[in-house]
């Protein structure tokens, strides 16, 4: 986007310079050879309706090119601004039947994988995985709500969400606590997590979504029940 903006400015500058040089060139010719013979000026400046037509055509072409560049610039800006697709609402995501998606790694009516305790999670961003990080979760079978807390390399966060035992899905919103972790990354923002149980890998897998003023993005997210004695959690920045 910055490169395109610079190209737009450079193109505009070239147009201005070329136009200015044309004006100065005509004036110079008039001054350099502008003698009079028989009361007639020897300059050959363009006059008449044909010159007006040429000016209109040239102006239209230049305006069209600049307008096209502006549209491209605006489109790229909007795409980058809203590049993160909006996720389904948690209720909509939870109610979907996983087996309808044609991926047999995800099955319904399996054993209860929603276990209270510590879970290890990791997220993918900028081409690499970050984690594992710890989340402590409590699943309420009566209300189908999940609550908890945790921390990662961004900061401390609280967890609130919902889950479906029937569809083996969990949707979590984790909200970071300001003043914890990395001040360059932690803005007290919310991250939406939507995951489905993967029988082959024995873990929940899905996506994280951020749709905040300072950042929009999405990528992969994984969560597995943790064996604390064997899990080397990534050190968190306090």
N, C-alpha and C positions, 0 to 999 in steps of 0.2 A: 504494500500500500504506500509506503514512504517513497519507494522507487518510482512508482507510477505518478505520484504527486510531483516529484522532482522533474520527471519527464514532461508533465503538463506545464510546469513553470518554464522549463527550458524551451519547449516548443513555442510558448507564448512570447518569450524573449526574442527568439529567432524571427518570428513574424514581425514584431515591433522594429527590430534592427533592420530587416530587409525593407520594410515600408519606409523607415526613416532614411535609409541609404538611397532609395529611389527618389525621394523628395529632394534630398541634398544634391544628388547627381543632376537632376533637371535644372535646379537652381544654378549649379556651378556652370553648366553648359551655357545657360543664359548669360551668366556674368562673364564667362571667358570669351564667348564669341558673340556677344549680344550687341554688335554694331548695328547701325541703321543704314539702309540703302534705299534711297527714295522714300524715306518715311516709313519703310516696312521693316518689321522686326524679323531678324534671321532665325530666331528660335523656332524649334519644331515641336512645341508642346502639343500634347494631345487635346483636342477640343471636339465638341459636338456630341451628338447622341450616342455614337459608337463607343466613345470613351466612357460615357455613363453606364452603358450596358456591360462593358468589360469590368468596370469597378463593381457593379452589382454582382456579377458572376464570381469574381475573385473574393469579394466579401462573403458571399454565400458559402463558397467552398471552405474558406477559412473558418467561418462560424460553424459550419457543419462538422468539420474536423474537431474543433475545440469542444463542441457539444457532445460528440461521440466519446471523446476522451473523458469528458466530465461524467457521462453516464457510466462508462466503464469504471471510473474511479469510485463513483457512488455505489455501484453494484458490489464491487470488491469490499468496500467499507462495510456495507450492510451484511454481506455474507460473513465477514469476520466478526462483526458485532453480534450476530445471531447464529453463529455456526453450530452451536449446541442445539440439537433438536430437543424439543420439549418432551419429557418423558410422560408416560401415562400417569394418571393419578395413582396413588398407592392402592386405593380401593379397586380401581379398574385393573391394575396389574395383578393384584392378589386373586381376583375372581376368575382370571383366565385359566383354562385347562391346559396344562403343560403338554399333554400328549397330543393336542391338536396341532402342535407346531412341527410335527414330523421329525423330532429329535428323540429317539428312544433312550437316550441317556437320562432323560427326565421322565420320571414315572410318578403316578399318583397312588394314593393309598398304600404307601410303604410304611415302614416302621417310623416311629416318632423321632425325627432328627432334631427337634427343637429342644435342646438341652440347656438347662440353667447352668451358668458358670462362665468361665473364661473361654473366649474364642480368639483365634489368631486370624488376622486379616491382612491383606495386601492390596495395593492399588497400582494400576499401570498408568504412567503419565510421562510424556516427553520421551517415549521410546524405551522406557525401562520400568521394572517393578520396584516398588517401595514397600518395605516391610520385611518380616511380619510385625504387626502391631497388635496390641492386646485390647480386647473389648470384653467387658463383663456384662452379660445379658441375663434377663429374667423374662421367661415366657409365661404369660397368663392364659391358660387354656379356656377359661370362662369368657373372657372378653376378647381373646385373640389379639392381645396387645403385647408388645415387647418393649421393655425399657432397660436402660443401663447407662454405662459411661465407659470411657476409654481415653487413650492418648496415642498420638503418633508423632511424626516429625514436624507436623504443622502446629500441634498444640493439644490441649485437653478438650474433650467434647462430651456432650450428653447425648443419649440415644433415646429416640421415641419412634415407634413404628407399629406395624401390624404383620400378621402372618396367617397362612392357611395350611392347616395340616392335610386337608384333602388334596390341594393342588401343589403342596410342597414348595411354597413360595414365601418369601419374606421381603418386606419393603420397609426400609429404615431411613429416618432422617436424623443425621448427626449434626449437631450445632456446636461450633467451636466457642470456647470461652475466651473472650478478649483478655489480653495480658498474659497469656500462656504460650509457650512454644516459640516459634519463629515469628517475630513481629512483621517481617516482610511477606509472610504467607498467611498469617492468621488475621482475618478481618472480622471475626465473629460471624462468619457466613455459615450457610447451611449447605450440606452435601446430601443429596438423595441417593440411596442405595436400593437397587431392585435386583433380587437374585432368585434363582431356581436351583433346587437340589440336583446335583449331578451324581448319579449312582456309581458311575465308573470311577470318578475321582474322589468320591466320599466327601464332598464339600458343596457349599452353596457358591454358585457362579453367576455373574451378571454384570451390571454396569453401575458406575457412579455418574452423577449429573450435578453440575454447578451452573446456576443461572443467576449470577450476582452482578452488581453494577461494575465491579472491577474485573470480572473474569467470567467467561462462558466456556464450558467444555464438558466432555464426557469421555470415558474410557472404561476399561475392564476392571472388575473388582471380584475378589474371592474371599471366602470366609470359611474357616474350618474349626471344629471343636478342638480346643488346645489340650495337649498333654503338657502341663506346666514343667514337669521334670525333664522333658526332652525338647522343649521348644526354645530356641535361642532368639528371643525377641530383639528387634532392632532398638537400639538405644534412643530414647526420646529426648528432645531438647526441652528443658524446663524453662 
